[in-house]
Amino acid sequence: MKPVQVIHRLRLIAVRSASNVATSAPDVKQPPQRRRLRMISTLNPLSIKPSDYLDLSPAVRIYPFLIGFSNAALSSGPRYPDFRYHLQKRFPKGSTGFLYYHREPEAAPLEGGVRFRILPDATPSSFSNGQDLLLPTGIPWQIILPQLARPHYQCFTNHLLHENLVTSTQILRCGEIFGARRIAPSLILFRLGQEFPVNFASPILKLTVVDESLHTLTIGSIFGNNNTLSPFSGSAIARFEPSFLDGRRVVHLRITKIVTPVVCRIPESKIVEPKEGQLFTVAPWGRGPRPWVYDLTRKTKVAAVFRHLWATSQKSSP
């Protein structure tokens, strides 16, 4: 090999080596982006001030949001918990308003949560005219009390206790019952009459019922036949309603709101198309359409869980 060729070859080897080194070198880490901190003074809707107004819309690039309280004396533990929307996604456009603690008048002992009331401007007097931020399922976005009872939200718990919106007994019971279990807020039932999302394309309905302990409520073949393909697609918000049939305790299922349109996939099904505002109806072979019903006197696990739910629904608020 001629000297010129040797020199040329050495140069090629050097260039390739340099290229490999550059390729295998670790990427230079960018400094972490500071998360945006928001300070508020209260979670009581009756005490909200214009300065408590928040903008969580996706136009704000810093994400997730950190929420703290102006009264630092009540902030201990992780002072600024972060807030996310749904499945780690950003809050939707127009997410401007106030964080507040919500509890229904007929709520069960451990029921309640922090919600976000959407308003176009920072006018507390308009609070009752606003609407709560919703999830894609149609259920209100919220951080329920069992979540708030965990260390991550300790500063929120401190403020809720300070403002007499919750009790220490509620916080302790949430910790005892839930422990470190994963919590899916919209699929947890504290009482009959509480709304939850349903997917008509799934023949199985699975929820978690809260009593003195946790119970799994799994109902198969409710939107389909024998756990097979459901005749309808679409989604809605529903609730179980207590009733009596021939002196026996039973529950019905009411479709309170259709979220995504119902589409028939299997004609001539024993399942009647769900209608907004009506009881979920079935049509057994040889019989006319009738509301779906579950008898609590049955000796099944589902009936036992419904009995727990019925009992919890009768308990008075703390």
Buried (B, 14 or more C-beta within 10 A) or exposed (E): EEEEEEEEEEEEEEEEEEEEEEEEEEEEEEEEEEEBEBBBBBBBBEEBEEEBBBBBEBEBEEBBBBBBBEBEEBBEEBBBBEBBBBEEEBBBEBBBBBBBBBBEEEBBBBBBBBBBBBBEEBEBEEBEEBEBBBBBBBBBBBBBBBBBBBEBBBBBBBBBBBBEBBEEEBBEBBBEBBEEEEBEBBBBBBBBBBBBBBBBBBBBBEBBBBBEEBBEBEBEBBBBBEEEBBBBBBBBBBBBBBBEEEEEBBBBBBBBBBBBEBEEEBEEBBBBEBEEEEBBBBBEEEEEEEBBBBBBEEEEEBBBBBBBBBEBBEEEEE
